[in-house]
Amino acid sequence: MCAKPCLGVDVGGTFTDLAFYGENGELHCIKVASTPAQPGLSTLQGVDELKRRSGCSDEAWASMSHTHSNTVAVNCLIERSGARLGLLVTAGFRDILEIARLTVPQPARYDSRRPLPLVPRRRVAEVRERIDADGQPVEALDADSAVSAARRLQAQGCEILVACFLHSYKNPAHERAARTAIQSALPGLAVELSSDVWPQAREFERATLALVNAHIRPAVERQVTLLVNGMAERGVRTPARGSRSNGGMELLATMAERPVTSLLSGPAAGVAGAAAAAADTGWPTADLMTLDVGGTSADIGVVRRGRPVLSAQERVADFPILVPTVAVSAIGAGGGSIIDADATGALKIGPKSTGADPGPACYGLGDGNVAAMTDAFLIAGFLNPQRPLGGRLKLVSELGRRALEAVGRKVGLSAEQVADGAIQVATAMLAAESTSVLARRDVDLSRFRMLAYGGAGPLVAALVAEAAYMDCVLIPPVPGTLSALGAAQADLEGDFVQPVYRDLANLDAPALAEAFNAIRSQSAAWLEREATGLAVQHAIIEYTAEMRYEGQGYDVTVPIEEDWLANGVAEAIRGAFHDAHERAFGHRHDDAGVWLQELRAHLTGHLPKPAPAVAATAENATPPSTRIIRLRGNPVEARVFEREGIAANSRIEGPAIIEQMDSTTLVPDGWELRLARNGALIITRKPTQ
């Protein structure tokens, strides 16, 4: 049980979700309309409503822990609406962003182009200095050239400068000296260092990460200031924390220093919440594909053996992100994704969205008359026009029908046919992306189970599972607010990197121990800071090494025992690499040279969790109503159940609809639903005769 109340918040494109555990462990979940023009305002509005509803005492309220996830950082990057930047590089490397990796997104297409860099070439300036690959100075820093370059960039309107010098991951002395000289000559001009953000080799990726970090900083800082001050004004004394892209949390003050760690804050909280929901259902070591369908997009993630899969090779808004993040793939197939027809008469879904305002046509907001997936769900009968969306927003069928008819006139289809086609296209898109995501993780989709959440995830989950040849879907008790729950239940999680870049044959025990002590000290200092005011039950540090054979062009991640590092047991590390390489690629070369590129540490500070809920099921099932829905293009009669009216041990055969405040679940024909002990819905495909 939580020792004190805790709150989790997830700000989405349409709704802001809040999940609150009160003094007695009772869970309260609400949705409020998001305020895209004023990010963070909807959070404070929801907090005010929760305080009124929950009846929490002032003393308990003041000690409440609170974790916030949002899309402010990633939206800022996608829109490129952040700070105007300048880049300082080693002389001779001005084209680092232009050259990038010399790859194009779609090599088979003659019109494929590399994404535009975040900083144009005219705002990249060279500084005379040079450090070699061993971290030794070859040419001393010319401080005057650094200051001169900074003056030119400031004159071009640059608000923040980023310094990324060659091999600064091994020795950051020149980057630091350049910053000191610039800030002495140009007080007030912010200078950020790539070696501070993430000290790893690969100049292009490191420069890009540092630029992303600087670009989104002002937007994140504004959000942090609003939340910190707003919560303090509401009598909450505990420091605000934010969801990290790795699924954990940290102080918002820390996040503001390195905001790139929060890029995938919302999606990561959802995948972490999905893993926790599976554990509460009795699947603590499950292999899962997670499907979060919200208002703007659909996010697909992976859970292996009960833990979200992390990756240090993700791309966000066309940019490589080196810091470990929960591996999530997003496509434009959310409830607000626009339905249209192309020149050939084919229906298209997304990637553009109507957003929260005006939203799909059926919202009836402003002059919104653009057809979106929510309109299709409504006209297909999946959604009940008499039941307000999220408990707040009444849907207007006639407006949704008109918007679909407008699309239908382009292709000679009725509103119902457009709705059918849109649902089929969206289902195919999600199934194809699901297959692709898991293929990249070297797993067989048919052996995984799906966990679906978000406002529309449970609505399409079984259809997507059917198309992807999956047989089991789990819908958590409160699917529409699962990302907020994931934030509320998050542990402290931090990631750290220590550059080594040495041949193991030349890496003696003292050098190995020195690298180990450095990364262990980083981890300990971070935990001491982040644990302020929290009852950390225990902390675990997991060590890995990025390693490769001599001359190899890619790294293999190898789990490393702490004792091997502390005692400098290089042979054990070498053997672990050979084994890992063989598992990944089917071969090994025991006599080849082996390089240890970087040491990495993932720290988890485990916190008390709310007790898993036991579903408050009805003693006697409430009789269902019925309505006609369109399933696979045909009208069928479906039974409609209130979720809280389903009795324990019930089994419901499709076609059926399960309605609740935050989401709607579809059980197609050929599928069967049963209720788990914690209130989760388990939908399984019936065996064919």
C-alpha positions in Angstrom: 0.0 0.0 0.0 1.2 3.5 -0.7 2.4 5.2 2.6 0.9 8.5 1.4 -1.4 9.7 -1.4 0.1 9.7 -4.9 -0.9 11.3 -8.2 0.0 10.5 -11.8 -0.8 12.8 -14.7 -0.7 12.2 -18.5 -1.4 15.1 -20.8 -2.6 13.9 -24.2 -3.8 15.7 -27.3 -7.5 15.5 -26.4 -7.7 14.7 -22.7 -5.5 15.1 -19.6 -5.8 12.0 -17.5 -5.3 12.0 -13.7 -4.9 8.9 -11.5 -5.0 9.5 -7.7 -4.5 7.0 -4.9 -6.0 8.5 -1.7 -5.2 8.0 1.9 -6.9 4.6 2.1 -5.5 3.4 -1.2 -8.7 4.1 -3.1 -8.1 4.9 -6.8 -9.8 7.9 -8.4 -9.4 8.5 -12.2 -10.7 11.5 -14.1 -10.3 13.0 -17.5 -10.3 16.8 -18.2 -10.0 18.5 -21.6 -6.4 19.3 -22.5 -5.4 22.9 -23.1 -2.9 22.7 -26.0 -2.5 26.5 -26.1 -1.5 26.5 -22.4 0.3 23.2 -21.7 0.0 22.3 -18.0 -3.1 24.4 -17.3 -5.3 21.3 -17.8 -3.2 19.4 -15.2 -3.9 22.1 -12.6 -7.6 22.2 -13.4 -7.7 18.4 -13.0 -5.8 18.6 -9.7 -8.4 21.1 -8.4 -11.2 18.7 -9.4 -9.5 15.7 -7.8 -9.1 17.6 -4.5 -12.8 18.3 -4.4 -13.8 14.8 -5.4 -11.5 12.8 -3.2 -12.1 14.5 0.1 -8.4 14.1 0.9 -7.3 15.8 4.2 -5.1 18.9 3.9 -2.2 17.1 5.7 -2.3 14.1 3.4 -2.7 16.3 0.4 0.4 18.3 1.3 2.5 15.2 1.5 1.2 13.7 -1.8 3.8 12.5 -4.3 3.0 13.5 -7.9 4.5 12.5 -11.2 3.7 14.2 -14.5 4.0 12.9 -18.1 3.3 14.9 -21.1 4.1 15.5 -24.8 5.4 19.1 -24.5 9.0 18.1 -25.4 8.2 15.8 -28.3 5.6 18.2 -29.8 8.2 21.0 -29.6 10.7 18.9 -31.5 8.2 17.7 -34.1 7.1 21.2 -34.8 10.6 22.6 -34.5 9.2 25.4 -32.4 11.9 25.6 -29.7 15.0 27.7 -29.2 17.0 29.2 -32.1 20.3 27.4 -31.9 23.9 27.8 -33.0 26.5 25.0 -33.1 30.2 25.2 -32.3 32.4 22.5 -33.8 36.0 21.6 -34.2 37.7 23.4 -37.2 37.2 21.3 -40.3 33.9 19.7 -39.1 31.4 22.3 -40.1 29.4 19.9 -42.2 28.8 17.3 -39.5 25.1 17.8 -39.6 24.9 18.0 -43.4 26.9 14.8 -44.0 25.2 13.0 -41.2 25.4 9.2 -41.9 25.1 9.5 -45.7 22.0 7.5 -45.7 18.5 8.3 -47.0 15.2 7.1 -45.4 14.0 5.2 -48.5 17.0 4.3 -50.7 14.8 2.8 -53.5 13.0 6.1 -54.1 14.8 8.7 -56.2 13.0 11.5 -54.4 14.0 10.3 -50.9 15.8 13.0 -48.9 17.5 13.2 -45.6 15.6 15.1 -42.9 16.7 18.8 -42.6 19.1 19.3 -39.7 17.9 21.1 -36.6 20.5 23.8 -37.2 21.2 25.1 -40.8 24.8 25.3 -42.0 24.9 29.1 -41.7 24.5 28.8 -37.9 27.4 26.3 -37.5 30.8 27.8 -36.6 34.2 26.3 -36.4 36.6 26.7 -33.4 40.3 26.0 -33.6 41.1 23.1 -31.2 41.7 19.3 -31.5 41.7 16.3 -29.1 42.6 12.9 -30.4 40.7 9.6 -29.9 42.6 8.8 -26.7 41.5 12.1 -25.2 44.9 13.8 -25.6 45.1 17.4 -26.7 46.7 17.7 -30.2 46.0 21.4 -30.7 45.3 23.8 -27.8 41.9 25.6 -27.7 42.0 29.0 -29.3 39.7 30.8 -26.9 39.6 33.9 -29.2 38.2 31.9 -32.1 35.5 30.4 -29.8 34.4 33.9 -28.6 34.5 35.3 -32.2 32.4 32.4 -33.4 29.9 32.9 -30.6 29.6 36.6 -31.4 28.7 35.8 -35.0 26.1 33.3 -34.0 24.6 35.6 -31.4 24.3 38.3 -34.1 22.3 35.8 -36.1 19.7 35.6 -33.3 20.9 32.4 -31.6 19.5 32.0 -28.1 21.5 29.0 -27.1 24.9 27.7 -28.4 25.8 24.1 -28.3 29.5 23.0 -28.4 30.3 19.6 -29.8 34.0 19.1 -30.3 35.8 16.1 -31.7 36.3 13.3 -29.0 35.0 15.5 -26.2 33.3 12.3 -24.8 36.9 11.2 -23.8 38.1 14.6 -22.7 35.6 17.5 -22.2 38.3 20.0 -21.3 38.1 22.1 -24.5 34.3 22.2 -24.5 34.4 23.5 -20.9 37.1 26.0 -21.5 35.2 27.3 -24.6 32.1 27.8 -22.5 34.0 29.7 -19.8 35.6 32.0 -22.4 32.3 32.7 -24.2 30.3 33.3 -21.0 33.0 35.6 -19.7 32.9 37.7 -22.9 29.2 37.4 -23.6 27.4 37.2 -20.3 23.9 35.8 -20.5 24.5 33.8 -23.6 23.7 30.1 -22.8 26.2 27.5 -23.9 25.5 23.8 -23.6 28.0 21.0 -24.0 27.6 17.7 -25.8 29.8 16.0 -23.2 27.4 17.1 -20.4 24.3 15.7 -22.2 25.6 12.2 -23.1 29.4 11.5 -23.4 29.4 8.9 -26.1 31.3 8.5 -29.4 29.6 9.2 -32.8 30.0 13.0 -33.3 26.9 13.4 -35.5 24.6 11.6 -33.0 26.1 13.3 -30.0 25.8 16.7 -31.6 22.2 16.0 -32.6 21.2 14.9 -29.1 22.8 18.0 -27.6 20.9 20.2 -30.1 17.6 18.5 -29.4 18.2 19.0 -25.7 18.8 22.7 -26.1 16.0 23.2 -28.6 13.3 21.8 -26.3 14.7 23.3 -23.1 12.7 26.6 -23.0 9.4 24.8 -23.6 10.1 22.2 -20.9 11.3 24.9 -18.4 8.1 26.8 -18.9 6.1 23.7 -18.2 8.2 22.8 -15.2 7.8 26.3 -13.7 4.0 26.2 -14.2 3.6 22.8 -12.6 6.0 23.5 -9.7 4.4 26.8 -8.8 0.9 25.6 -9.5 1.2 22.6 -7.2 2.8 24.7 -4.5 -0.1 27.2 -4.7 -2.4 24.2 -4.1 -0.8 23.3 -0.9 1.4 20.4 -2.1 4.8 20.5 -0.4 6.5 17.5 -2.0 8.7 18.2 -5.0 7.2 17.6 -8.5 8.6 14.7 -10.5 8.3 13.9 -14.2 8.1 10.7 -16.2 11.3 9.9 -18.1 11.6 8.3 -21.5 13.0 5.1 -19.8 9.7 4.5 -18.0 10.9 5.8 -14.6 10.7 9.2 -13.0 13.0 11.9 -11.7 12.6 15.4 -10.2 11.2 18.0 -12.6 14.1 20.2 -11.6 16.5 17.6 -12.9 14.5 17.0 -16.0 14.7 20.7 -16.8 18.5 20.5 -16.8 18.5 17.6 -19.3 15.0 17.7 -20.9 16.0 15.2 -23.7 15.4 12.4 -21.1 11.6 13.3 -21.2 11.1 13.2 -25.0 8.9 10.1 -24.8 7.5 10.8 -21.3 3.9 10.0 -22.0 4.3 6.8 -24.2 7.0 5.5 -21.8 4.7 5.9 -18.8 2.0 4.0 -20.7 4.3 1.0 -21.5 5.5 0.9 -17.8 1.9 1.1 -16.7 1.0 -1.8 -19.0 3.8 -4.0 -17.5 2.4 -3.2 -14.0 -1.2 -4.0 -15.1 -0.1 -7.3 -16.5 1.7 -8.1 -13.2 -1.5 -7.2 -11.3 -3.4 -9.6 -13.5 -1.1 -12.4 -12.6 1.3 -12.1 -15.6 4.5 -10.8 -13.9 6.8 -12.2 -16.6 4.7 -11.8 -19.6 5.8 -11.0 -23.2 3.5 -8.3 -24.4 2.9 -6.0 -27.3 1.3 -2.8 -26.0 -1.2 -0.9 -28.0 -2.1 2.7 -26.9 -4.6 4.4 -29.2 -5.3 7.9 -28.1 -6.6 11.0 -29.8 -3.7 11.9 -32.0 -1.8 8.7 -32.6 -1.4 5.0 -31.8 1.7 3.9 -29.9 3.1 0.4 -30.1 5.6 -0.9 -27.5 7.2 -4.1 -26.3 7.4 -5.8 -22.9 9.8 -8.7 -22.5 9.6 -10.9 -19.4 7.6 -8.3 -17.6 9.8 -5.3 -18.3 9.5 -2.6 -21.0 12.2 -3.0 -23.7 14.7 -0.1 -23.7 16.6 1.0 -26.8 19.5 3.5 -27.3 18.9 3.6 -31.1 15.4 5.2 -31.3 14.6 8.0 -33.7 12.2 10.8 -32.6 10.9 13.3 -35.2 13.7 12.1 -37.6 16.5 12.5 -35.1 18.6 9.8 -33.5 18.3 9.7 -29.7 21.3 8.0 -27.9 19.8 8.1 -24.4 18.0 4.8 -23.5 14.2 5.1 -24.0 11.3 2.8 -24.0 11.1 1.5 -27.5 7.8 2.9 -28.9 6.6 3.2 -32.5 3.9 5.8 -33.3 1.6 6.0 -36.3 -1.2 8.3 -37.2 -4.2 6.1 -36.4 -5.7 7.7 -33.3 -9.3 8.8 -32.7 -8.5 12.3 -34.1 -6.7 11.0 -37.2 -8.2 12.5 -40.3 -10.1 10.3 -42.8 -9.8 11.4 -46.5 -9.6 10.0 -50.0 -6.7 10.3 -52.4 -6.7 10.9 -56.1 -7.1 7.2 -56.8 -10.3 7.0 -54.7 -8.6 5.1 -51.9 -9.4 6.0 -48.2 -6.5 7.4 -46.2 -6.1 7.6 -42.4 -3.8 10.3 -40.9 -1.1 11.1 -40.3 -2.7 14.5 -39.7 -5.0 14.9 -36.8 -7.8 17.2 -35.9 -6.3 17.7 -32.5 -8.3 18.5 -29.4 -9.7 21.7 -30.8 -11.8 21.5 -32.9 -11.5 17.7 -32.8 -13.5 15.2 -34.9 -16.7 16.5 -36.4 -18.9 14.6 -33.9 -17.4 16.7 -31.1 -19.4 19.7 -32.3 -16.7 22.2 -31.4 -16.3 25.4 -33.3 -16.4 25.0 -37.0 -14.9 21.5 -37.0 -16.4 19.4 -39.8 -13.4 17.2 -40.7 -14.0 13.4 -40.6 -11.8 11.5 -38.1 -11.7 8.0 -36.8 -13.9 8.8 -33.8 -16.7 9.7 -36.3 -16.2 6.3 -38.0 -16.4 4.5 -34.6 -19.6 6.4 -33.8 -21.3 5.8 -37.1 -20.3 2.1 -37.0 -22.1 1.8 -33.6 -19.0 1.1 -31.6 -19.5 4.3 -29.5 -22.8 5.2 -27.8 -23.9 8.8 -28.6 -25.8 8.9 -25.3 -22.6 8.3 -23.4 -20.3 11.3 -23.2 -16.7 10.6 -24.3 -14.4 10.5 -21.2 -17.5 11.2 -19.1 -17.5 14.8 -20.4 -17.9 15.2 -24.1 -21.2 14.4 -25.8 -20.9 13.1 -29.3 -23.2 14.3 -32.1 -24.0 11.5 -34.5 -25.4 13.8 -37.2 -22.3 15.9 -37.4 -20.1 12.8 -37.7 -22.3 11.4 -40.4 -22.1 14.7 -42.5 -18.4 14.7 -42.3 -18.2 11.0 -43.5 -20.7 11.7 -46.2 -18.4 14.5 -47.5 -15.6 12.0 -47.8 -17.9 9.5 -49.3 -19.0 11.8 -52.1 -15.4 11.8 -53.4 -15.4 8.0 -53.8 -19.1 7.1 -54.2 -19.6 5.6 -50.8 -22.2 6.1 -48.0 -21.2 7.4 -44.6 -21.5 3.8 -43.2 -19.3 2.4 -46.0 -16.7 5.1 -45.3 -16.8 4.2 -41.6 -16.3 0.5 -42.4 -13.5 1.2 -44.8 -11.7 3.6 -42.4 -11.8 1.0 -39.6 -10.5 -1.7 -41.9 -7.7 0.5 -43.1 -6.7 1.6 -39.6 -6.8 -2.0 -38.4 -4.5 -3.1 -41.3 -2.1 -0.2 -40.5 -1.9 -1.1 -36.8 -1.5 -4.8 -37.6 1.3 -4.1 -40.1 3.1 -1.8 -37.7 2.7 -4.2 -34.9 4.3 -7.0 -37.0 7.1 -4.6 -38.0 7.8 -3.5 -34.4 8.2 -7.0 -33.0 10.2 -8.2 -36.0 12.7 -5.5 -35.2 12.9 -6.9 -31.7 13.5 -10.4 -33.1 10.3 -11.9 -31.7 7.4 -13.8 -33.2 4.2 -11.8 -32.8 2.0 -14.8 -32.6 3.7 -15.9 -29.4 3.0 -12.6 -27.7 -0.1 -11.3 -26.0 -1.5 -7.8 -26.5 -2.3 -5.3 -23.8 -4.5 -2.5 -25.1 -5.2 0.8 -23.5 -5.9 4.5 -24.2 -9.3 5.8 -25.1 -9.6 3.8 -28.3 -7.1 1.0 -27.8 -9.7 -1.5 -26.3 -12.1 -0.6 -29.2 -9.8 -1.9 -31.9 -7.6 -4.3 -30.0 -9.3 -7.6 -30.9 -9.6 -6.6 -34.5 -5.9 -5.8 -34.7 -5.0 -9.0 -32.8 -7.1 -11.0 -35.3 -5.3 -9.4 -38.3 -1.9 -10.0 -36.7 -2.6 -13.6 -35.7 -2.6 -13.0 -32.0 -4.9 -15.0 -29.7 -5.1 -13.1 -26.4 -5.8 -9.4 -25.5 -5.7 -7.9 -22.0 -7.7 -4.8 -21.2 -6.7 -3.3 -17.8 -9.4 -2.1 -15.4 -8.9 1.6 -16.3 -7.5 1.5 -19.8 -8.2 5.1 -20.7 -6.0 6.5 -17.9 -3.3 3.8 -17.8 -0.5 6.2 -18.7 -1.4 8.3 -15.7 -1.4 5.2 -13.6 2.0 4.3 -15.0 3.3 7.7 -13.9 1.8 7.3 -10.4 3.4 3.9 -9.9 6.8 4.7 -11.5 10.1 4.0 -9.7 13.2 6.2 -9.8 15.1 5.1 -12.9 18.3 6.6 -14.2 20.7 5.7 -17.0 24.5 6.5 -17.1 27.3 6.0 -19.6 31.1 5.9 -19.0 33.3 6.0 -22.1 36.1 3.5 -22.3 37.0 2.7 -26.0 39.8 0.4 -25.3 40.9 -3.1 -26.5 40.3 -5.5 -23.7 43.8 -6.8 -24.2 45.2 -3.4 -23.2 42.7 -2.8 -20.4 44.2 -3.7 -17.0 42.4 -4.3 -13.8 43.0 -0.7 -12.4 41.7 0.9 -15.5 38.6 -1.2 -15.5 38.0 -0.6 -11.9 38.5 3.2 -12.5 35.7 3.2 -15.1 33.5 1.2 -12.9 34.0 3.5 -9.9 33.2 6.5 -12.1 29.9 5.2 -13.3 29.0 3.9 -9.8 29.7 7.3 -8.3 27.4 9.0 -11.0 24.6 6.6 -10.1 25.0 7.0 -6.4 25.0 10.8 -6.6 21.9 10.8 -8.8 20.0 8.5 -6.5 20.9 10.6 -3.4 19.4 13.7 -5.2 16.4 12.1 -6.7 15.3 10.1 -3.6 14.6 13.3 -1.6 11.3 12.8 0.2 10.7 9.3 -1.1 10.8 6.0 0.8 13.1 4.0 -1.5 12.8 0.4 -0.5 15.9 -0.8 -2.3 18.0 0.2 -5.3 19.4 -2.0 -8.0 22.1 -1.1 -10.5 22.4 -3.3 -13.7 25.6 -2.9 -15.6 26.1 -3.6 -19.4 28.9 -3.0 -21.8 28.7 -1.9 -25.4 31.3 -4.2 -27.1 32.5 -5.2 -30.6 35.1 -7.2 -32.4 38.2 -5.4 -33.7 37.1 -3.7 -37.0 33.4 -4.4 -36.5 31.0 -1.5 -37.4 28.3 -2.1 -34.7 28.1 -2.8 -31.0 26.6 -5.7 -29.0 25.1 -5.0 -25.6 26.5 -7.4 -23.0 25.2 -7.9 -19.4 28.1 -7.5 -17.0 28.5 -8.7 -13.4 29.5 -6.0 -10.9 32.3 -8.2 -9.5 33.9 -8.5 -12.9 34.2 -4.7 -13.0 35.3 -4.1 -9.5 38.0 -6.8 -9.6 39.0 -6.1 -13.2 38.2 -9.6 -14.6 38.6 -8.9 -18.2 38.5 -12.5 -19.3 35.0 -13.0 -17.9 33.8 -9.9 -19.8 35.4 -11.2 -23.0 33.7 -14.5 -22.6 30.3 -12.8 -22.0 30.8 -10.9 -25.2 31.6 -14.0 -27.3 28.4 -15.6 -25.9 26.2 -12.6 -26.5 27.5 -12.2 -30.1 26.8 -15.9 -30.8 23.3 -15.6 -29.4 22.6 -12.6 -31.6 24.3 -13.6 -34.8 24.9 -17.3 -34.6 28.7 -17.2 -34.7 31.8 -16.1 -32.6 35.5 -15.5 -33.1 37.2 -16.4 -29.8 40.7 -15.4 -31.2 39.7 -12.0 -32.4 40.4 -8.7 -30.6 37.5 -7.4 -28.5 36.9 -3.7 -27.7 34.9 -2.4 -24.8 33.3 0.8 -26.1 31.3 2.1 -23.1 30.1 1.0 -19.7 26.4 1.6 -19.0 24.4 1.5 -15.8 20.7 1.4 -15.3 19.6 2.3 -11.7 16.2 1.5 -10.3 15.1 2.8 -7.0 12.1 0.8 -6.1 9.2 2.6 -4.3 6.2 1.3 -2.4 3.3 0.5 -4.7 -0.5 0.5 -4.2 -1.9 -3.0 -3.6 -3.3 -4.7 -6.7 -7.0 -4.0 -6.9 -9.7 -6.7 -6.5 -12.5 -6.0 -8.8 -15.7 -4.9 -7.2 -17.9 -7.1 -9.4 -21.7 -7.2 -9.3 -23.2 -10.2 -7.4 -25.7 -10.6 -10.2 -24.9 -9.6 -13.7 -26.8 -6.5 -15.0 -28.8 -7.6 -18.1 -27.2 -6.1 -21.2 -28.9 -3.9 -23.8 -28.4 -4.5 -27.5 -27.6 -2.3 -30.5 -26.7 -2.8 -34.1 -23.0 -2.3 -34.9 -21.2 -2.6 -38.2 -18.5 -5.4 -37.9 -16.2 -6.2 -40.8 -18.6 -4.2 -43.1 -21.8 -6.0 -42.0 -24.5 -4.9 -39.6 -24.8 -7.3 -36.6 -26.6 -7.2 -33.3 -24.2 -6.8 -30.3 -24.9 -7.0 -26.6 -23.9 -4.0 -24.6 -22.6 -4.3 -21.1 -21.7 -1.8 -18.4 -18.3 -2.9 -17.1 -19.2 -2.5 -13.5 -22.3 -4.6 -14.1 -20.3 -7.7 -15.2 -20.5 -10.4 -12.5 -17.4 -12.4 -11.4 -16.5 -15.5 -13.4 -18.6 -14.2 -16.3 -17.9 -15.3 -19.8 -19.2 -13.1 -22.6 -19.1 -14.2 -26.3 -18.9 -11.7 -29.0 -20.2 -9.7 -30.7 -20.3 -7.5 -27.5 -19.5 -4.0 -26.4 -18.2 -3.2 -22.9 -18.7 0.5 -21.9 -17.1 2.4 -19.1 -16.2 6.0 -18.3 -12.8 6.1 -19.9 -13.0 3.7 -22.8 -15.1 1.2 -24.7 -14.1 -2.4 -25.4 -15.2 -4.4 -28.5 -15.5 -8.2 -28.4 -15.9 -9.3 -32.0 -17.7 -12.5 -33.0 -15.3 -15.5 -32.7 -13.8 -14.0 -29.4 -14.7 -14.5 -25.8 -14.3 -12.3 -22.7 -13.7 -13.3 -19.1 -13.1 -11.1 -16.0 -9.8 -11.4 -14.1 -9.7 -11.1 -10.3 -8.3 -7.6 -10.5 -11.1 -6.5 -12.9 -9.0 -6.7 -16.1 -10.8 -8.1 -19.2 -9.1 -11.0 -20.9 -10.3 -11.5 -24.5 -9.3 -14.7 -26.2 -9.9 -16.1 -29.7 -12.2 -19.1 -29.7 -10.7 -22.2 -31.2 -12.0 -22.9 -34.7 -14.1 -26.0 -35.1 
